[in-house]
Amino acid sequence: MSLTFSGPLPVHTVHTVHTVRPVRRVRHEVRDGMAVIAFSAVASSGLAAALMLFLSLVA
């Protein structure tokens, strides 16, 4: 038994999708940093106020 091919073999190609991430600029990094600083300030102030209120009610 012999096999003969009369044409080119099919070529399977794998298509990859490359997503291009946008370039993060310095202002984006600064904005994110300022958001972290603001959240930290509000959270710590709120916790301090809650502790002061709790201690004033207990004592």
N, C-alpha and C positions, 0 to 999 in steps of 0.2 A: 504494500500500500504506500503510495507516495502522494504528497500534497504539493500542489503548485499554486503560486500566487501570480495573478496576472496584472496586478496593479500595486500601487504603493500601499504600505501598511497605514492604517489610520493612526493619526497622532492625537493623543489626548493631552490637551493643555489644561493646566489649572490656572484659573484666573484668580489672582489675589487682589483684594481691594485694600489700597493703602489710604488710610485716613490721615489727612494732614491736620495736625493740631495747630490752632492759631498761636502765633507768637505772643507770649505774655510779656507785656511791657512793664517797665519799672513802676508806672503809676498803678497798675493792677496789683502788684506786690505791695505797694504802699497802702493802697485802699484796703486790701485784706488785712494787713498788719494793724491799721487803724481800727478796723472792725473788731479785731481780737482785743485790742487795748480798751476800746469802749465797752465791750461786753464784760471784760474782766473788772473794770472800774464799777460798772453798774451792779454786777453780781456781788462783789466784795462789799460795796456800800449797802446793798440790800441785806446782806447777811449780818453786817455790823449793826444796822438799825434794828433788825429782828432780835438779835441778842440783847441789845440795850433795852428794848421794849420788854423782853421776857424777864430780864434781871430787875427792871424797875417794878414789874408786877409781883415778882416773887419776894423781893426784899422789903 
